[in-house]
Amino acid sequence: MEVTRITVDEVRERLARGEPLAIVDARSAEAWDKAETQIPGSIRVPPDDVAGYASAVPRDRAVVAYCT
């Protein structure tokens, strides 16, 4: 598995090209509760229970994780 950092603009470009991405929202419970928006279709994976949610993350596409 290769881990790299990408910018928001790069994510937008990849989505605009139709590239399938798995978007993982890894914000803390506090940040999640205070958030006004979430990315539609994102997968919520609490940072304190990654192992419990690992099976929810697709393995057939690039994964983009974001947090605060």
Order of alpha helices (4+ residues) and beta strands (2+ residues): alpha-beta-alpha-beta-alpha-beta
